[in-house]
Amino acid sequence: MTGAPVIYGINPHTASEDQKHPLGTKGVTSDGRTYRYAQAASVALSPGKLCIAPDVTTHHEDCAVNTFLINAKNITVTLGATAITGNEYEEGFVNITDGTGEGIMYKIKSCPATDASGDVIVELAEPIKVAASAATTVTLYRNKYRDVLVSDGTQADLPVGVPNVTIAIDYYGWLQTGGPCSVLVDANDITVGKPVTIGDGTAGGVESLNAATENPVGFNPAGVDADAGEYGVIELTLD
């Protein structure tokens, strides 16, 4: 059996145009900080700014499929009114949303660019376990470390990490997920020892967590609080 790859002694201050590791690969620095390998979306990622996973594409939810069989390794999905571009679903997942086989998710090996409302053949990295009926529907779900974005202040988003260096458009690099990290402070309500969440005022910032519906990012350790607009030391707890 093999588990998720882990690379020790990484240099988090690097980025590259070519992909060097599977998305989500865990990296650990010599001092114990943790990272995940990710790809930037169509906007560059800046050091110290909190990043989020992309949303599920509405027209790629609850899509009709062919009646695939047990042990098949591809599924034909009929898209809604949004095209698939590039390799956006490579290393992602197809979730059986409803009908026969529901409740099972399969990893995607490849999924080619396809026009809106077209049929796309999704190649899987593992065989089908339960055959589908004519009423089965699926949702395509991107790997959360592909097409990563700087947080826009929407607190319901999924935080995935903070880069320590600029990661250019479509480039690959490391997002810090655990340990002390320089992070943009969104509001002056950051309190020593209190958890922080996605800031709702400044893109990429964090603020104190004050509601159960907010996603925790980490906490402000003991010491002097950073003011809004500054980069404070946040102990990340995303991994």
PLY file of the C-alpha trace (Angstrom):
ply
format ascii 1.0
element vertex 239
property float x
property float y
property float z
element edge 238
property int vertex1
property int vertex2
end_header
0.00 0.00 0.00
1.12 3.57 -0.63
0.09 6.74 1.16
0.12 10.41 0.29
3.64 11.57 -0.63
5.60 13.55 1.97
8.77 15.48 1.12
11.12 16.59 3.89
13.49 19.56 3.85
11.59 21.50 1.17
12.41 25.06 0.11
9.06 26.94 0.37
10.46 30.04 -1.36
10.39 28.49 -4.84
7.81 28.23 -7.63
7.93 26.68 -11.10
6.05 26.67 -14.37
6.21 22.87 -14.60
4.58 20.54 -12.08
7.14 18.70 -9.94
4.90 16.80 -7.48
1.30 15.53 -7.27
-1.10 18.22 -6.07
-1.57 18.04 -2.31
1.86 16.53 -1.69
2.81 17.35 1.89
6.08 19.21 2.42
7.92 19.68 5.71
10.74 22.14 6.34
13.72 21.30 8.52
12.12 23.30 11.37
8.80 21.40 11.19
6.52 23.82 9.32
4.09 22.00 7.00
3.06 22.79 3.42
0.93 21.48 0.54
1.90 21.56 -3.13
-0.57 23.62 -5.19
-1.17 25.46 -8.45
-2.21 29.09 -8.78
-5.28 30.03 -10.81
-5.49 32.89 -13.30
-4.30 35.42 -10.70
-0.87 35.29 -9.04
-0.65 34.35 -5.36
1.19 36.77 -3.06
3.32 35.92 -0.02
1.46 36.19 3.28
-2.02 36.22 1.74
-4.45 33.46 2.65
-5.56 31.27 -0.26
-8.75 29.30 -0.83
-9.91 26.35 -2.93
-12.02 27.08 -6.03
-15.79 26.70 -5.80
-17.59 23.77 -7.41
-18.78 24.79 -10.89
-22.58 25.00 -10.78
-23.08 23.45 -14.25
-20.80 20.54 -13.33
-23.07 19.44 -10.46
-25.69 16.68 -10.67
-24.80 15.88 -14.27
-26.26 12.93 -16.17
-23.92 10.02 -17.00
-23.84 6.89 -19.11
-24.81 3.57 -17.50
-21.27 2.55 -16.54
-20.44 -0.94 -15.26
-18.46 -2.40 -12.37
-14.68 -2.31 -13.02
-15.06 0.33 -15.76
-12.39 3.02 -15.56
-14.17 5.81 -17.40
-17.48 7.66 -17.12
-19.18 9.76 -19.80
-20.58 12.91 -18.20
-23.01 15.31 -19.87
-22.05 18.84 -18.83
-24.31 21.76 -18.14
-23.83 25.18 -19.73
-20.17 25.66 -18.71
-17.20 24.26 -20.62
-14.26 22.36 -19.14
-11.00 24.13 -19.90
-7.53 22.61 -19.93
-6.89 19.95 -17.32
-8.89 21.54 -14.52
-10.19 18.19 -13.19
-6.94 16.23 -13.41
-6.15 14.84 -9.91
-9.68 15.81 -8.88
-12.71 13.63 -8.16
-16.05 12.54 -9.53
-18.72 12.15 -6.85
-21.73 9.90 -7.40
-24.37 12.35 -6.26
-27.62 10.43 -6.72
-28.92 7.09 -7.98
-27.19 3.72 -8.06
-23.70 3.88 -6.57
-24.39 7.15 -4.74
-22.09 8.03 -1.86
-18.91 6.88 -3.62
-16.22 9.22 -4.93
-13.55 8.26 -7.49
-10.25 9.96 -8.26
-9.90 11.41 -11.76
-6.86 10.54 -13.85
-7.70 12.74 -16.83
-10.59 14.84 -18.11
-10.12 16.70 -21.42
-11.33 20.17 -22.29
-14.96 19.97 -23.45
-17.51 22.48 -24.75
-20.47 23.57 -22.67
-23.35 21.07 -22.68
-21.05 18.48 -24.28
-20.24 14.91 -23.30
-16.84 14.37 -21.67
-15.15 11.01 -21.09
-13.66 11.14 -17.59
-10.84 8.61 -17.12
-10.59 7.33 -13.56
-7.55 6.37 -11.51
-9.50 3.47 -9.96
-12.22 1.07 -11.14
-15.95 1.56 -10.61
-17.29 -0.39 -7.61
-21.05 -0.12 -8.21
-22.74 -0.02 -11.64
-24.84 3.02 -12.51
-28.46 3.12 -13.56
-29.95 5.52 -16.09
-30.94 7.91 -13.28
-27.47 8.22 -11.73
-25.97 11.72 -11.55
-22.48 12.92 -10.67
-20.59 16.06 -9.64
-17.10 16.93 -10.83
-14.88 18.23 -8.03
-11.48 19.84 -8.61
-8.50 18.95 -6.48
-8.62 21.67 -3.82
-4.96 22.52 -4.54
-5.57 23.25 -8.24
-6.62 26.73 -9.42
-6.03 28.13 -5.93
-7.16 31.74 -5.37
-6.39 34.52 -2.92
-9.29 34.77 -0.48
-11.78 37.48 -1.47
-13.26 37.78 2.01
-16.03 35.17 1.65
-15.90 33.42 5.01
-17.72 30.31 3.78
-14.79 29.47 1.46
-12.34 26.63 2.11
-8.92 27.93 3.25
-6.01 25.86 1.91
-2.82 27.70 2.92
-0.53 30.70 2.64
2.36 31.06 0.16
5.76 32.28 1.40
6.70 33.57 -2.06
4.91 34.93 -5.14
3.43 32.10 -7.24
2.76 33.39 -10.76
-0.39 32.66 -12.79
-0.71 28.90 -13.43
2.61 28.23 -11.66
3.18 25.60 -8.97
4.51 26.11 -5.47
4.07 25.47 -1.76
1.27 26.76 0.50
2.01 26.75 4.21
-0.62 24.91 6.25
0.95 24.44 9.66
3.28 26.29 12.02
4.22 29.96 12.40
3.58 31.98 9.25
3.59 35.63 8.20
-0.05 36.44 7.29
-1.86 39.64 6.36
-4.02 40.97 9.22
-7.44 42.16 8.07
-8.75 43.80 11.24
-7.54 45.16 14.57
-9.65 42.62 16.47
-6.87 39.99 16.32
-6.39 38.87 19.93
-3.52 36.97 21.49
-4.38 33.29 21.84
-7.64 33.59 19.90
-8.39 31.60 16.71
-8.43 33.42 13.38
-10.51 32.91 10.24
-10.85 34.34 6.72
-10.97 38.12 6.93
-14.05 39.65 5.33
-12.59 43.09 4.59
-9.21 42.74 2.86
-8.38 40.09 0.25
-6.01 37.49 1.67
-6.33 38.71 5.25
-7.35 37.01 8.50
-9.38 38.23 11.46
-10.53 36.80 14.78
-12.96 33.90 14.55
-16.23 34.88 16.23
-18.90 32.54 14.81
-19.30 28.77 14.57
-19.98 29.08 10.84
-16.50 30.54 10.14
-13.68 28.25 9.07
-10.65 28.27 11.43
-7.25 29.01 9.89
-5.03 29.09 12.96
-4.49 31.31 16.00
-2.57 34.35 17.09
0.20 33.18 19.46
1.29 35.06 22.57
3.02 38.35 21.81
2.30 41.76 20.29
-0.75 41.95 18.04
-0.24 43.11 14.45
-2.37 46.01 13.26
-4.71 45.84 10.27
-2.73 45.99 7.03
0.39 44.53 8.65
1.65 40.97 8.42
1.47 39.22 11.77
2.75 35.87 12.97
-0.12 33.35 12.81
0.22 29.75 13.96
-1.51 27.95 11.08
-3.53 24.82 11.89
-4.81 23.80 8.43
-2.81 20.55 8.50
0 1
1 2
2 3
3 4
4 5
5 6
6 7
7 8
8 9
9 10
10 11
11 12
12 13
13 14
14 15
15 16
16 17
17 18
18 19
19 20
20 21
21 22
22 23
23 24
24 25
25 26
26 27
27 28
28 29
29 30
30 31
31 32
32 33
33 34
34 35
35 36
36 37
37 38
38 39
39 40
40 41
41 42
42 43
43 44
44 45
45 46
46 47
47 48
48 49
49 50
50 51
51 52
52 53
53 54
54 55
55 56
56 57
57 58
58 59
59 60
60 61
61 62
62 63
63 64
64 65
65 66
66 67
67 68
68 69
69 70
70 71
71 72
72 73
73 74
74 75
75 76
76 77
77 78
78 79
79 80
80 81
81 82
82 83
83 84
84 85
85 86
86 87
87 88
88 89
89 90
90 91
91 92
92 93
93 94
94 95
95 96
96 97
97 98
98 99
99 100
100 101
101 102
102 103
103 104
104 105
105 106
106 107
107 108
108 109
109 110
110 111
111 112
112 113
113 114
114 115
115 116
116 117
117 118
118 119
119 120
120 121
121 122
122 123
123 124
124 125
125 126
126 127
127 128
128 129
129 130
130 131
131 132
132 133
133 134
134 135
135 136
136 137
137 138
138 139
139 140
140 141
141 142
142 143
143 144
144 145
145 146
146 147
147 148
148 149
149 150
150 151
151 152
152 153
153 154
154 155
155 156
156 157
157 158
158 159
159 160
160 161
161 162
162 163
163 164
164 165
165 166
166 167
167 168
168 169
169 170
170 171
171 172
172 173
173 174
174 175
175 176
176 177
177 178
178 179
179 180
180 181
181 182
182 183
183 184
184 185
185 186
186 187
187 188
188 189
189 190
190 191
191 192
192 193
193 194
194 195
195 196
196 197
197 198
198 199
199 200
200 201
201 202
202 203
203 204
204 205
205 206
206 207
207 208
208 209
209 210
210 211
211 212
212 213
213 214
214 215
215 216
216 217
217 218
218 219
219 220
220 221
221 222
222 223
223 224
224 225
225 226
226 227
227 228
228 229
229 230
230 231
231 232
232 233
233 234
234 235
235 236
236 237
237 238
